[in-house]
Amino acid sequence: MRLNKPLKKPNFDTDIYNTIRKNIKKYLKLKGLTSEELSEMVNLSHEFIRQIESEKLAYNFSVDTLYKIAVALDVSVDTLLKK
């Protein structure tokens, strides 16, 4: 039972898609991979990976896609989510 303590509101990343994009780019560079190579590794089109990397396009990738990219880059999903 809660003792009437106010709940602390979480501090959400209001720009999470750009955080993920920046981290994908960072780990591609660190691993020496291109977006084309990543697309082959995760069985997605190169154009779709480019869309994920682009800050100009809509937020359109799934948790499944995020997971596959994390595995391909050999990092955890939470690593891609960190600011």
C-alpha positions in Angstrom: 0.0 0.0 0.0 1.3 3.4 -0.9 1.5 6.0 1.8 0.2 9.0 -0.2 3.7 9.9 -1.5 3.5 11.8 -4.7 4.7 9.7 -7.7 7.8 10.9 -9.3 7.3 11.4 -13.0 9.9 9.9 -15.3 12.1 12.1 -17.3 11.3 10.9 -20.9 13.6 11.5 -23.8 11.3 13.7 -26.0 13.6 13.1 -29.0 14.1 9.3 -28.7 14.1 8.6 -32.4 17.0 11.0 -33.0 18.8 9.5 -30.0 18.5 6.1 -31.6 19.5 7.4 -35.0 22.6 9.1 -33.6 23.6 5.9 -31.8 23.1 3.7 -34.8 25.4 6.0 -36.8 27.9 6.0 -34.0 28.1 2.2 -33.8 28.1 1.8 -37.5 31.2 4.0 -37.6 32.8 2.2 -34.6 32.3 -1.2 -36.2 33.5 0.1 -39.6 30.2 -0.8 -41.3 28.1 1.0 -43.9 24.4 1.3 -43.8 24.3 -1.0 -46.9 26.2 -3.7 -44.9 23.8 -3.3 -42.0 20.8 -3.6 -44.2 22.2 -7.0 -45.5 22.9 -8.1 -41.9 19.3 -7.4 -40.7 17.6 -8.4 -44.0 16.0 -5.0 -44.6 16.3 -2.8 -47.6 19.2 -0.3 -47.8 16.6 2.4 -48.4 14.8 1.6 -45.2 18.0 1.7 -43.2 18.8 5.1 -44.8 15.3 6.3 -43.7 16.0 5.2 -40.2 19.3 7.2 -40.2 17.6 10.3 -41.7 16.4 12.9 -39.3 14.1 14.2 -42.0 11.8 11.2 -42.3 9.0 9.9 -40.2 9.4 7.7 -37.1 8.7 4.4 -38.6 10.7 1.5 -37.2 9.6 -1.2 -34.9 11.0 -2.7 -31.8 11.8 -5.8 -33.9 13.9 -3.7 -36.2 15.6 -1.9 -33.3 16.4 -5.3 -31.8 17.8 -6.7 -35.1 20.0 -3.6 -35.5 21.3 -3.9 -32.0 22.2 -7.5 -32.5 23.9 -6.7 -35.8 25.9 -3.9 -34.2 26.7 -6.2 -31.2 25.3 -3.7 -28.7 22.3 -4.0 -26.4 19.0 -2.3 -27.3 19.4 0.0 -24.2 22.7 1.1 -25.6 20.9 2.5 -28.7 18.4 4.2 -26.4 20.9 6.1 -24.3 21.4 9.8 -24.7 
